[in-house]
């Protein structure tokens, strides 16, 4: 029980808006600055290149690259990333990657990704991951529906 409470507190602190903003500034400021102030066609082409780079990074064997790419694909709400993120979520052995990918799937908001996170929160193998996924899913439900889904 102490371990579960510790995990939830860690998630709350690490995903707080202040820490998230600092992480986004540190990791992605140069990428988002590159597309700022561009013309619309310029913006679209740069967005596609950035999205393609993040999708390629998602296939990396490097855990840090994979995790940060998964995070930023969620920030971009990339529809192209839906199936690669779902595959990464199913195959993830690390709890950290699984939680970041789950958060990204919920940010994208496609019903298939949301359902995958919901099912894993209900029938997952690890009780710690299940609790964290339930927290993320309930947060998603409250933000989108204004209530917690009871199904």
Residue pairs with C-beta under 8 A, 6 or more apart in sequence:
3 128
4 127
4 128
4 131
7 128
7 131
7 132
8 131
8 132
8 135
11 99
11 132
11 135
13 19
15 103
24 75
27 68
27 71
27 72
28 72
28 75
31 50
31 72
34 46
34 50
35 42
35 43
35 46
35 47
35 50
38 46
47 76
50 76
51 73
51 76
51 78
51 80
51 81
54 69
54 72
54 73
54 76
54 78
54 81
55 69
55 73
55 78
55 80
55 81
55 84
57 65
57 66
57 68
57 69
58 66
58 69
58 70
58 73
58 81
58 84
58 85
58 88
59 66
59 84
60 66
60 69
63 94
63 97
66 88
66 97
67 96
67 97
67 100
70 85
70 88
70 97
70 100
70 101
70 104
71 100
71 103
71 104
73 81
73 85
73 104
73 108
74 81
74 85
74 100
74 103
74 104
74 105
74 106
74 107
74 108
75 104
75 107
77 107
77 108
77 109
78 108
79 108
79 110
81 104
81 108
82 105
82 108
82 110
82 112
82 113
85 101
85 104
85 105
85 108
85 113
86 105
86 112
86 113
86 116
88 97
88 101
89 98
89 101
89 102
89 105
89 116
89 117
89 120
90 116
92 98
92 101
95 126
95 128
95 129
95 132
98 129
98 133
99 129
99 132
99 133
99 136
102 117
102 120
102 133
102 136
103 136
105 113
105 114
105 116
105 117
106 113
106 114
106 117
106 136
106 137
106 140
109 144
114 137
114 140
117 133
117 136
117 137
117 140
118 137
118 149
120 129
120 130
120 133
121 130
121 133
121 134
121 136
121 137
122 130
124 130
124 133
137 149
138 148
141 147
141 148
141 149
142 148
